[in-house]
Amino acid sequence: MQTASKKVINGWAMYDWANSVYNLVITTTFFPIYFTTITHSDANGDNVSFFGRTFVNSALYDYSMAAAFILAALLSPILSSIADTRGNKKRYLMLFTWLGGLSCCALYNFTGPNPNVEYGAIFFILATLGYCGGLVFYNSYLPEIASIEDRDRISAKGFAMGYIGSVLLQLIGFALVVVKPFGIDGGMPVRITFLLTGLWWIGFAQITFLRLPASKATIQQHSASALTEGFRELKKVYAQVRMMPVLKRFLRGFFFYSMGVQTVMMAATIFGSQELGLPADRLIMAVVAIQIVAVLGAWGIAKLSGKFGNLPVLMVVVILWVVICLIGYRMQTATDFYTLAVAVGLVMGGVQSLSRSTYAKLMPETEDTASFFSYYDVVEKLSIAIGMITFGYIHELTGSMRNSVLALIAFFAIGLVWLYAALQKQKRMTAGS
């Protein structure tokens, strides 16, 4: 197949520009800091009541994130399979975009001094569900618009656009917090940033909706309900993956190292705030630096994969993540945190971009792209849920997030073993052909 026109490619990448503001503002910087701050009280400390049960506020954040990913993992296979069989993946992309964007806007009303914790957690979960659900359909367009040789480059372009766009809104939010224009004060600047995140996401996604082509239905004559056909598609994809030894091993490795990668990214600001006592403005600037460096990381690792191959480069990147966790466990100062933030940025964009394009390369030529990327998405979302639950549970159990960081090394190690197995299988198959 030929790569689509530049207009289509840019329109596809623009969705990364649109939705990445959620990933940075809501899950990485403003919301986790705001959530742990607003739920802290002199009477109860960091303990918070949620539907009658008491949690440590940072652990409740982790569990809420995990709940959203589990919901996304349960829903996306059915929805994406239906999108393939009915040919309406763009409609589902729009649905999840509106769900996520409006839920971000709703967080504007999550305020104190006695916050409705249930309200905040529910809309946070819905925003996360909108983000996760939309990614299934967005990612599934990659093999439809890009030839195999262009997928690493175009995947990296999408992530680069996402990092640039999210940094711009991050800087706007940072300016609101620091400058406090028009006399706004207290938590209002942060809440306005939540509102802007939803509007940004929905607004720029319209460019994607206008430029992406309509998808074709893989089943023209429907003999069963959409739900039944959706399960049939999922079962078909599972059967195909089982017969593809390299892809199967890669997905097992991806499952484990994603537990570590995503958890480190999502828990970084809370770690810096609670373990090192860093102020919110410095944490936000550190995350901005991570995003800027991540653009270079995504581009550089895409170049390396073209020279050395996807799986070898992924193995090196996973090893670097192990080193990052070891340093994170031992770090004590703000300088340590900022230095490590730069290292995280270099490998963060690369591992995400290269994982997506590696899967797109290894999957078979098929019209069931949404179903195949749904399978990829389920693997990732379940791994993130397990990672966040593990992180929160160890924190509650031991009283220190450092022990949670140390535990993530095991996930990276297992992922590395499976990547090595995939590489060896790929070499044997290449030699035998």
Secondary structure, 3 states (H helix, E strand, C coil): CCCCCHHHHHHHHHHHHHHHHHHHHHCCCHHHHHHHHHCCECCCECEEEECCEEEEHHHHHHHHHHHHHHHHHHHHHHHHHHHHHHCCHHHHHHHHHHHHHHHHHHHHHCCCCCCCHHHHHHHHHHHHHHHHHHHHHHHHCHHHHCCHHHHHHHHHHHHHHHHHHHHHHHHHHHHHHHHCHHHCCCCHHHHHHHHHHHHHHHHHHHHHHHHCCCCCCCCCCCCCCHHHHHHHHHHHHHHHHHCCHHHHHHHHHHHHHHHHHHHHHHHHHHHHHHCCCCCHHHHHHHHHHHHHHHHHHHHHHHHHHHHHCHHHHHHHHHHHHHHHHHHHHHCCCHHHHHHHHHHHHHHHHHHHHHHHHHHHHHCCCCCCHHHHHHHHHHHHHHHHHHHHHHHHHHHHHHCCHHHHHHHHHHHHHHHHHHHHHHHHHHHHHHHHC
